[in-house]
Amino acid sequence: MWTVIYLAPDRSTAERIREKLESEGFWVRIRPSHYVAGQYEVLVPSGELEEAQEVLRSIL
């Protein structure tokens, strides 16, 4: 199951985060938000959530 880890303000930000997380070995998906037009959800597998959050903190 995939879990939203970050809500990016635009596609380019979501792509940048995906690239950095993938370079750390995480599986990552992005998709348009169903709730806010123009924003994108960054998702990781549920089992990798805690580790991915730690890496995300260093990215942001």
C-alpha positions as CSV (number, residue, x, y, z in Angstrom):
1,M,0.0,0.0,0.0
2,W,1.2,3.5,-0.8
3,T,1.1,6.4,1.6
4,V,1.3,10.1,1.0
5,I,4.5,11.5,2.5
6,Y,4.3,15.1,1.1
7,L,2.0,17.4,-0.7
8,A,4.0,19.4,-3.2
9,P,2.8,22.8,-4.4
10,D,3.6,21.9,-8.0
11,R,4.8,19.1,-10.3
12,S,8.4,20.3,-10.5
13,T,8.8,20.3,-6.7
14,A,7.3,16.8,-6.6
15,E,9.7,15.6,-9.3
16,R,12.7,17.0,-7.4
17,I,11.6,15.3,-4.2
18,R,11.0,12.0,-6.0
19,E,14.4,12.1,-7.6
20,K,16.2,12.7,-4.3
21,L,14.2,9.9,-2.5
22,E,14.8,7.5,-5.4
23,S,18.6,8.3,-5.2
24,E,18.4,7.1,-1.6
25,G,16.8,3.8,-2.7
26,F,13.1,4.5,-2.0
27,W,10.3,3.6,-4.4
28,V,8.3,6.8,-5.1
29,R,5.2,7.7,-7.0
30,I,3.7,11.1,-7.6
31,R,0.1,11.9,-8.6
32,P,-2.1,15.0,-8.9
33,S,-3.8,15.8,-5.6
34,H,-7.5,14.9,-5.5
35,Y,-8.1,17.7,-3.0
36,V,-6.2,20.8,-4.2
37,A,-5.9,21.6,-7.9
38,G,-2.3,22.1,-9.1
39,Q,-0.7,20.3,-6.1
40,Y,0.9,16.9,-6.3
41,E,1.1,14.0,-3.8
42,V,4.4,12.3,-3.2
43,L,3.9,8.7,-2.1
44,V,6.1,5.9,-0.8
45,P,5.3,2.3,0.3
46,S,3.8,2.2,3.8
47,G,6.6,0.0,5.0
48,E,9.2,2.6,4.1
49,L,7.3,5.6,5.6
50,E,9.4,6.3,8.7
51,E,12.8,6.0,6.8
52,A,11.5,8.1,4.0
53,Q,10.3,10.8,6.4
54,E,13.8,11.0,7.9
55,V,15.3,11.5,4.4
56,L,12.6,14.0,3.4
57,R,13.4,16.1,6.5
58,S,17.0,16.5,5.2
59,I,15.7,17.3,1.7
60,L,13.4,20.1,2.9
